[in-house]
Amino acid sequence: MAVSRARRTTTRSTRPRLAGRTTKKRWSKKVTETSDAMTLDKGVFKKSPHAIALSLKRSAERSRRRKSTPFRSAMSMLTFYVNRGGKNLSAAQKKKLSQAKDELRELYGKA
């Protein structure tokens, strides 16, 4: 009785290798700067929590391109920035952005 042996073959991946890639695509930066939801002030997320909330509120209320209420648009943009920043945000920045969310809720009477 002959025993058949399965032949082991290695298959090559058809995907290009990403190792050694020097440039990073920053799509989230582009979305933050050129969002279709609303136009943000330059450097808005580098300000104080209260100034961030005021700027987002002003931008959301002025925008004609938003699809939801001004509060939801402003909060969505802030949450997007926090989520996309991920591990690159320092603890101080995360705290400041969290305080900005609280300020935004207070400005809209949602606290």
C-alpha positions in Angstrom: 0.0 0.0 0.0 1.5 3.3 -1.1 1.3 6.2 1.3 0.9 9.6 -0.4 2.7 12.4 1.1 1.3 15.9 0.9 3.7 18.2 -0.7 4.4 21.4 1.2 4.6 24.4 -0.9 5.0 28.0 0.2 2.8 30.5 -1.5 3.8 34.1 -2.0 1.6 36.9 -1.1 0.3 39.0 -3.9 0.2 42.1 -1.7 3.1 44.5 -2.0 5.4 44.7 1.0 4.9 47.7 3.2 8.1 47.3 5.2 10.5 50.1 4.6 7.9 52.6 3.5 9.1 56.0 4.4 6.1 58.2 3.8 2.9 57.9 5.7 -0.5 58.7 4.4 -2.2 61.1 6.7 -5.8 60.8 5.5 -7.2 61.8 8.9 -5.3 65.1 8.8 -6.8 65.8 5.3 -10.3 65.0 6.6 -9.9 67.3 9.6 -8.6 70.1 7.3 -11.0 69.7 4.4 -14.0 68.1 6.0 -17.3 68.3 4.0 -19.1 68.5 7.3 -17.9 71.9 8.3 -14.9 74.3 7.9 -12.7 74.4 11.0 -10.5 77.2 12.2 -6.8 76.6 11.7 -5.2 75.1 14.8 -8.5 74.7 16.6 -7.5 71.6 18.6 -4.4 73.3 20.0 -6.4 75.9 22.0 -7.9 75.7 25.5 -10.9 73.4 26.0 -13.3 76.3 26.2 -11.9 77.9 23.0 -12.1 74.5 21.2 -15.7 74.1 22.2 -16.6 77.7 21.1 -14.8 77.3 17.8 -16.5 74.0 17.0 -19.9 75.4 17.9 -19.3 78.5 15.7 -18.1 76.3 12.8 -21.0 73.9 13.1 -23.6 76.6 13.3 -22.2 78.5 10.3 -21.9 75.4 8.1 -24.5 74.8 5.4 -23.0 71.4 4.5 -23.7 69.5 7.7 -26.2 66.7 7.7 -27.2 66.7 11.4 -27.7 69.2 14.2 -24.9 71.6 15.0 -24.3 69.9 18.3 -23.9 66.4 16.7 -21.7 67.8 14.0 -19.4 69.5 16.4 -19.2 66.6 18.8 -18.6 64.2 15.8 -15.7 66.3 14.6 -14.2 66.3 18.1 -14.6 62.6 18.6 -13.2 61.9 15.1 -10.1 63.9 16.1 -9.6 62.0 19.4 -10.1 58.6 17.7 -7.8 59.3 14.8 -5.1 60.7 17.1 -5.0 57.5 19.0 -1.8 56.6 20.6 -0.1 59.7 19.2 -2.0 62.0 21.6 -0.4 62.7 25.0 -2.3 62.2 28.2 -2.5 66.0 28.6 -4.0 66.4 25.1 -6.6 63.7 25.7 -7.6 65.3 28.9 -7.9 68.7 27.2 -10.1 67.2 24.4 -12.2 65.4 27.0 -12.7 68.7 28.8 -13.6 70.3 25.4 -16.4 67.7 25.0 -17.8 68.7 28.4 -17.6 72.4 27.5 -19.4 71.7 24.2 -22.2 69.8 26.1 -22.5 72.8 28.4 -22.7 75.3 25.5 -25.6 73.4 24.0 -27.3 72.7 27.3 -26.7 69.0 27.1 -24.7 68.6 30.4 
